Amino acid sequence: MSQFAPYKESIMKSIFRPALTLFVALSLITGLAYPLLTTGLAQALFPQQANGSLIEQNGKVIGSSLIGQAFSGNHYFWGRPSATSPQSYNAGNSGGSNLGPTNKAQLDAVKGNLDTIRKAHPTQTGPVPVDLVTASASGLDPEISAAAAYYQVDRIAQARQLPAEKVRQLVAQHVIAKTFGVFGQARVNVLRLNLDLDKLSKA
């Protein structure tokens, strides 16, 4: 046996034993205890958000307040355009078109959206809210500006044969103020608004 064997064994114990102990301890803390703690706190304090902010109707999940849906037809409020593929609002492929503001394809897409919006809202003569004709970076925006919602009131009122003032009041009830009164802009959640719109039509 080498005369240095005892020293090697001592060095191994002094270096590797603490390292192994630390590895196991950190694995248990960060890989087990911390996730369990944060999950438990989230479920206890913010269960709705922790479970995806899901929206249910008649016991069935119909969407999330965090992810937009494609609404078409004159009976519903339309959300912001989405550039995800292979279909709009694809949560599995979140992203924008990555086209610059001077790109011809981008300009053509915005022009097409603008023509569609103006044709569908002949009573509106003012500027079209920008979020009705441009897609976001995520392509999943669940909300539109309050201005974009009010812009669509006449079309929906006519399609559903409802007084425009009632539809306008419904929008007002759904307006979410600026975050902390400073950040962002007044907005509405399109899915929640359309669900209550259906209820208003049945009332």
C-alpha positions in Angstrom: 0.0 0.0 0.0 1.3 3.4 -0.9 2.3 5.6 2.0 0.1 8.3 0.5 -3.0 6.1 0.6 -4.3 7.5 4.0 -3.9 11.0 2.8 -5.8 10.2 -0.4 -8.6 8.7 1.6 -8.7 11.7 3.9 -8.8 14.1 0.9 -11.6 12.1 -0.7 -13.6 12.2 2.5 -13.0 15.9 3.0 -13.9 16.9 -0.5 -16.4 14.5 -2.0 -18.5 13.7 1.1 -19.5 17.4 1.6 -20.0 17.8 -2.1 -22.3 14.8 -2.3 -24.2 15.9 0.8 -24.7 19.4 -0.7 -25.8 17.9 -4.0 -28.4 15.7 -2.3 -29.6 18.6 -0.1 -30.0 21.1 -2.9 -31.7 18.5 -5.1 -34.3 17.9 -2.4 -34.7 21.6 -1.7 -34.9 22.9 -5.2 -36.2 19.8 -7.0 -38.9 18.8 -4.5 -39.5 21.1 -1.5 -39.5 24.4 -3.4 -41.8 23.2 -6.3 -44.2 21.6 -3.7 -44.2 24.8 -1.6 -44.8 27.2 -4.5 -47.5 24.9 -6.1 -49.3 24.6 -2.7 -49.2 28.4 -2.1 -50.4 29.1 -5.7 -53.3 26.7 -5.3 -54.2 28.1 -1.9 -53.9 31.8 -2.7 -54.5 32.0 -6.5 -56.2 28.8 -7.6 -57.8 30.4 -10.7 -54.5 31.7 -12.0 -52.6 28.6 -11.0 -54.9 26.4 -13.1 -54.6 28.5 -16.3 -57.3 31.1 -15.7 -59.8 28.7 -17.3 -63.3 29.8 -18.1 -66.1 27.3 -17.7 -69.7 27.3 -19.0 -72.2 24.7 -17.9 -69.4 22.7 -16.3 -67.3 22.6 -19.5 -64.0 24.4 -20.1 -64.4 26.7 -23.1 -61.2 28.6 -22.9 -58.8 30.6 -20.9 -58.9 34.3 -20.1 -55.2 34.5 -21.0 -55.5 33.1 -24.6 -57.5 34.7 -27.3 -59.9 32.9 -29.6 -60.9 33.5 -33.2 -64.4 34.9 -33.4 -66.0 35.5 -36.7 -69.4 36.7 -38.0 -71.2 39.9 -37.1 -72.7 38.6 -33.9 -69.5 38.7 -31.9 -66.8 41.1 -30.9 -63.7 40.4 -32.9 -60.3 40.1 -31.2 -56.9 41.2 -32.3 -55.6 39.5 -35.5 -53.2 36.6 -34.9 -50.3 35.5 -37.0 -49.7 32.1 -35.4 -49.7 29.0 -37.6 -51.2 26.8 -38.8 -54.3 28.5 -37.4 -55.0 31.7 -35.4 -54.5 31.8 -31.7 -52.5 28.6 -31.7 -51.1 28.5 -28.1 -48.7 25.7 -29.2 -47.0 28.0 -31.7 -47.1 31.5 -30.1 -45.3 34.2 -32.1 -45.7 37.0 -34.5 -45.0 37.3 -38.2 -41.6 38.9 -37.5 -42.3 41.2 -40.5 -41.1 44.8 -40.3 -43.4 47.7 -40.6 -42.3 48.4 -44.2 -42.4 44.8 -45.4 -44.9 44.5 -48.3 -46.5 41.3 -46.9 -47.1 43.1 -43.6 -48.5 46.2 -45.3 -50.8 44.1 -47.5 -52.0 42.2 -44.4 -52.8 45.4 -42.5 -54.5 46.9 -45.6 -56.6 43.8 -45.9 -57.6 43.9 -42.2 -58.4 47.6 -42.6 -60.6 47.0 -45.6 -62.5 44.2 -43.7 -63.0 46.3 -40.6 -64.2 49.4 -42.5 -66.6 47.3 -44.7 -68.1 45.7 -41.6 -68.5 49.0 -39.8 -70.0 51.5 -42.3 -71.3 53.7 -39.5 -67.9 54.3 -38.1 -66.1 57.2 -39.8 -63.3 57.8 -37.4 -59.9 56.1 -37.3 -59.8 52.4 -36.9 -58.2 51.3 -33.6 -54.8 49.9 -34.4 -55.3 46.6 -32.5 -58.1 45.6 -34.8 -55.8 45.5 -37.8 -52.3 44.5 -36.5 -51.2 41.2 -34.9 -49.3 41.2 -31.6 -45.9 39.6 -31.0 -47.5 36.6 -29.2 -50.5 36.2 -31.5 -52.5 35.1 -28.4 -53.9 38.4 -27.1 -57.1 37.7 -25.2 -57.9 41.4 -24.9 -58.6 44.4 -27.1 -58.6 48.1 -26.2 -61.8 49.6 -25.0 -61.8 51.8 -28.1 -61.7 48.7 -30.3 -64.7 47.2 -28.5 -66.8 50.4 -28.7 -65.9 50.6 -32.4 -67.8 47.3 -33.0 -70.9 48.2 -31.0 -73.1 49.2 -33.9 -72.3 46.2 -36.0 -73.2 43.8 -33.2 -76.3 45.7 -32.1 -77.6 45.5 -35.7 -76.7 41.8 -36.1 -78.4 40.8 -32.8 -81.2 43.3 -33.1 -80.3 44.8 -29.7 -80.3 48.5 -28.8 -76.8 49.9 -29.4 -76.9 51.5 -25.9 -77.4 48.1 -24.3 -74.4 46.7 -26.1 -72.4 49.8 -25.2 -73.3 49.4 -21.5 -72.1 45.8 -21.7 -68.8 46.9 -23.0 -68.5 49.5 -20.2 -69.1 46.8 -17.6 -66.2 44.8 -19.0 -63.7 47.6 -19.3 -60.5 46.9 -17.3 -58.7 50.0 -16.2 -55.0 50.7 -16.8 -52.8 48.6 -14.5 -52.2 50.6 -11.4 -53.9 53.4 -13.2 -50.7 54.0 -15.2 -49.6 51.1 -17.3 -51.2 50.0 -20.6 -54.6 51.1 -21.6 -58.2 50.5 -20.8 -59.1 47.1 -22.3 -61.7 44.3 -22.4 -61.4 40.5 -22.4 -63.0 39.4 -25.7 -64.1 35.9 -24.6 -65.7 37.1 -21.4 -67.4 39.9 -23.2 -68.8 37.6 -25.9 -70.1 35.1 -23.3 -72.0 37.9 -21.6 -73.2 39.1 -25.0 -74.8 35.8 -25.6 -76.5 36.1 -22.2 -77.8 39.6 -23.0 -79.3 38.3 -26.3 -81.2 35.5 -24.4 -82.4 37.9 -21.7 
